[in-house]
Amino acid sequence: MTDWTWFHRLASPPYVYRTAARLQTWFTALAGLLVGYGLFAGLFVAPPDYQQGDAFRIIYIHAPSAWLSMMCYSTMAIAAGVGLIWRMKIAHAVAAASAPIGASFTFLALLTGSLWGRPMWGTWWVWDARLTSELILLFLYLGYMALRTSFDDRTRADRASAVLAIVGVINLPIIHFSVYWWNSLHQGSTVMKFDKPSMPASMLWPLLACLLGFSFLYAALLCVRLRAEILLRERNASWLAGVVELR
């Protein structure tokens, strides 16, 4: 028989709370190292792009933010689905904790994209397929958070927001493939593709470091918010007394 002990532990608020506290330190350290290297090498070591000049350097913020905007939503939707199917409160807590982080990365992706678009396209915004679907993603995040706060009953809020999160997943492939399905001003993928990445190593390695570093940053922030969400949900639980005593 398969040992599902690990899965049952993930449904335990005390276990998840303490595990998140331990992982938070490691994720923060890894994020600091990788993002620090990526930004330094990308902003000061990598050569200018032969077409875009130094303006291309915004990619070291924009690309990781855009990647995390979809990664956060995927995490949120998967956690919401687990919460609906297995009725795990911790899964709903993960989804709730992930939403504000994902909304922040989505806003940062839109902002940096506009800053890049002004010198490249001559305008801050166009109703391009990629930009429009990314904006819809931001609205999905905001709608998810607004829906949660509209219910006084936390159980109903978890279920209703979970359904919205799962339905909104349909927007993720639209964001990714929009540059191929429609005529788009937005450039295609330069790293995440089956062919060889179309960037020299001096530009590619800092970008990969930023992508990985931002992912660890998201994990660290998720641990912080998840612990806060658990405290909010379990504020009357007896096990919290032990946590307070340890501090």
C-alpha positions in Angstrom: 0.0 0.0 0.0 1.3 3.4 -0.9 2.4 5.5 2.1 0.3 8.7 2.0 1.6 10.0 5.4 3.3 12.9 3.7 0.0 14.0 2.1 -1.9 13.9 5.4 0.9 15.9 7.0 0.2 18.7 4.4 -3.3 18.9 5.9 -1.9 19.6 9.3 -1.8 23.4 10.1 1.0 23.0 12.8 3.2 20.9 10.5 2.7 23.3 7.5 3.3 26.4 9.7 6.6 25.1 11.1 7.7 23.7 7.7 7.0 27.1 6.0 9.1 28.8 8.7 12.1 26.6 8.0 11.8 26.8 4.2 11.4 30.6 4.3 15.0 31.2 5.4 16.4 29.0 2.7 14.2 30.4 -0.1 15.1 33.9 0.9 18.8 33.2 0.9 18.7 31.5 -2.5 16.5 34.3 -3.9 18.9 37.0 -2.7 22.0 35.2 -4.2 20.4 34.4 -7.6 18.6 37.7 -8.1 21.7 39.6 -6.9 23.9 37.9 -9.5 21.3 38.0 -12.2 20.7 41.8 -11.9 24.3 42.7 -11.5 25.4 40.6 -14.5 22.4 41.6 -16.6 22.6 45.3 -15.9 26.4 45.8 -15.8 28.1 42.9 -17.4 25.9 41.8 -20.4 26.6 43.7 -23.6 23.9 45.9 -25.2 21.5 44.3 -27.6 22.4 45.0 -31.2 18.9 46.3 -32.0 17.5 47.5 -28.7 20.7 48.8 -27.1 20.6 49.1 -23.3 16.7 49.2 -23.3 16.7 45.4 -23.5 18.0 45.2 -19.9 14.5 45.6 -18.5 14.0 42.0 -19.5 15.8 40.9 -16.3 12.8 42.3 -14.4 10.0 41.9 -17.0 10.5 38.3 -18.0 10.7 36.9 -14.5 7.7 38.9 -13.4 5.7 37.7 -16.4 6.8 34.1 -15.7 5.8 34.4 -12.0 2.5 36.0 -12.9 1.5 32.7 -14.6 3.3 30.4 -12.1 1.6 32.0 -9.2 -1.8 31.6 -10.8 -1.1 28.0 -11.6 -0.1 27.4 -8.0 -3.2 29.1 -6.8 -5.5 27.2 -9.1 -3.9 23.8 -8.3 -4.2 24.5 -4.6 -7.8 25.6 -5.0 -8.5 22.4 -6.9 -6.9 20.3 -4.1 -9.0 22.2 -1.6 -12.2 21.5 -3.5 -11.5 17.8 -4.1 -10.0 16.8 -0.8 -11.5 19.6 1.3 -8.1 20.6 2.7 -8.2 23.9 4.4 -4.5 24.3 4.1 -4.8 24.1 0.3 -7.3 26.9 0.3 -4.9 28.9 2.5 -2.1 28.4 -0.1 -4.4 29.7 -2.8 -5.4 32.7 -0.7 -1.8 33.4 0.2 -0.6 33.1 -3.4 -3.2 35.6 -4.9 -1.7 38.9 -3.7 1.8 37.8 -4.7 0.7 36.8 -8.2 -1.2 40.1 -8.6 1.9 42.0 -7.7 4.1 40.2 -10.2 1.4 40.6 -12.9 1.3 44.4 -12.2 5.1 44.5 -12.3 5.1 42.6 -15.6 2.6 45.1 -17.1 4.4 48.1 -15.8 7.9 47.0 -17.1 6.3 46.0 -20.4 4.9 49.5 -20.8 8.2 51.0 -19.9 9.9 48.8 -22.6 7.1 49.4 -25.1 7.4 53.2 -25.1 10.9 53.4 -26.7 10.3 50.2 -28.8 6.8 50.7 -30.0 6.4 54.4 -29.5 3.5 54.0 -27.1 3.0 52.9 -23.5 0.1 50.5 -24.3 -1.4 48.7 -27.2 -4.3 46.3 -27.1 -2.0 43.5 -28.2 -3.1 39.9 -27.6 -0.3 39.2 -25.1 -0.8 42.5 -23.2 -4.6 42.2 -23.1 -4.5 38.6 -21.8 -2.0 39.6 -19.2 -4.3 42.4 -18.1 -7.1 39.9 -17.9 -4.9 37.8 -15.6 -4.5 40.8 -13.3 -8.3 41.2 -13.2 -8.7 37.5 -12.4 -6.4 37.9 -9.4 -8.3 41.0 -8.2 -11.6 39.2 -8.8 -10.4 36.2 -6.8 -9.4 38.4 -3.8 -12.6 40.5 -4.0 -14.7 37.4 -4.1 -13.0 36.0 -1.0 -13.7 39.1 1.0 -17.4 39.2 -0.1 -18.3 36.2 2.1 -18.5 36.2 5.8 -18.4 32.4 5.9 -14.8 31.3 5.2 -15.9 27.9 3.9 -18.1 29.5 1.2 -15.4 32.0 0.4 -12.9 29.2 -0.2 -15.3 27.2 -2.5 -16.5 30.2 -4.5 -13.0 31.6 -5.1 -11.7 28.2 -5.9 -14.2 27.8 -8.7 -13.1 31.2 -10.1 -9.4 30.3 -9.9 -9.9 27.0 -11.7 -12.1 28.6 -14.5 -9.5 31.3 -15.0 -6.8 28.7 -15.9 -8.1 28.9 -19.4 -6.4 32.3 -19.7 -2.9 30.9 -19.1 -2.4 29.1 -22.5 -3.9 32.2 -24.2 -1.2 34.3 -22.6 1.6 31.9 -23.6 0.5 31.2 -27.2 -1.0 34.5 -28.0 2.1 35.6 -29.9 1.8 32.6 -32.2 -2.0 32.5 -32.6 -2.5 36.2 -33.5 -0.4 38.9 -35.2 1.3 40.4 -32.2 3.7 43.3 -31.6 5.1 41.3 -28.6 8.2 39.3 -29.4 8.1 35.5 -29.2 9.8 33.4 -26.7 13.6 33.6 -26.6 14.3 31.1 -23.8 11.2 28.9 -23.2 11.1 27.2 -26.6 12.0 23.8 -28.1 14.7 25.2 -30.3 18.0 26.6 -29.0 17.6 29.9 -27.0 18.1 32.9 -29.2 20.3 34.8 -26.7 24.1 34.7 -26.2 25.3 33.1 -23.0 26.4 36.5 -21.6 22.7 37.6 -21.6 21.1 34.2 -21.1 22.7 33.1 -17.8 21.8 36.3 -15.9 18.2 35.9 -17.2 18.1 32.3 -16.1 19.4 33.3 -12.7 16.7 36.0 -12.4 14.0 33.5 -13.4 15.1 31.0 -10.8 15.8 33.7 -8.2 12.3 35.3 -8.7 10.8 31.8 -8.3 12.6 31.4 -4.9 11.4 34.9 -4.0 7.9 33.8 -4.7 8.4 30.7 -2.6 9.7 32.8 0.3 6.9 35.3 0.1 4.4 32.4 -0.1 5.8 31.0 3.1 5.4 34.3 4.8 1.8 34.8 3.7 0.9 31.2 4.2 2.0 31.4 7.9 -0.1 34.6 8.3 -3.1 32.9 6.7 -2.7 29.9 9.0 -2.6 32.1 12.0 -5.7 33.9 10.9 -7.6 30.6 10.3 -6.3 28.9 13.4 -6.3 31.8 15.8 -8.4 29.9 18.3 -6.6 26.6 18.0 -4.8 25.2 21.1 -1.6 24.3 19.2 -0.8 28.1 18.7 -0.1 28.3 22.4 2.9 26.2 21.9 4.1 28.4 19.1 3.8 31.5 21.3 5.7 29.8 24.2 8.6 28.9 21.9 9.0 32.5 21.0 
